[in-house]
Amino acid sequence: MGFRIRETMSGEHEFRNGKGPAGRHAFAFRVTWGPDRLREWLDPTSQRFLWQELEGETRIGGLCDWTPCQGTLELRYLGERRIRYSFDLQVDGTTYHFVGDKSDIRLWNLPTSHTTCHGTLTEVETGELVSVSVSTFKLRTLPAFLASARWA
């Protein structure tokens, strides 16, 4: 038995290396994540410890508007003190890879470290950096986030 929950992060991004229009643009992702087997997910000896697949959609201003994405979410609390979102998306035949981190997670900074995600978007084929982003989990969306929880 596991669970699913839907999370929304939103903010801005800037293109790099001449990959898109200058300036800041809207950036957001809405993803559903959660483990299939809760016991395995909570077992520190398991390869799937605090790791789960995610799927959803992303909006990257100047590139795409609510395009499907798939990847993983890793809660790397022990040692690295970070949460990592990693997903791929396709736009006009090009595959992109996003990696976003909520970092420096400590008990005294949870309201900031659990809400701010710094990300990079690269082209999979070339490895070139396409954009950098900062997105946040808006606390006003917390009730919807909690209400989205479902047993799986």
Number of C-alpha atoms within 10 A of each C-alpha: 10 14 14 17 19 19 19 20 19 20 19 17 25 22 23 16 9 10 14 14 13 11 9 15 17 16 24 23 20 19 24 18 21 23 24 16 14 16 12 18 19 14 12 11 9 12 10 15 18 20 21 18 18 23 19 20 18 24 18 22 19 17 16 15 15 15 15 19 21 17 19 18 24 18 17 17 14 9 6 11 15 21 21 20 21 20 24 20 21 15 12 7 7 10 14 21 21 21 20 22 22 23 20 16 19 14 8 8 10 12 13 16 20 18 15 21 24 17 19 19 24 19 18 16 10 9 11 14 18 21 20 20 24 20 23 19 20 13 11 8 12 13 9 14 15 12 10 13 16 12 12 13
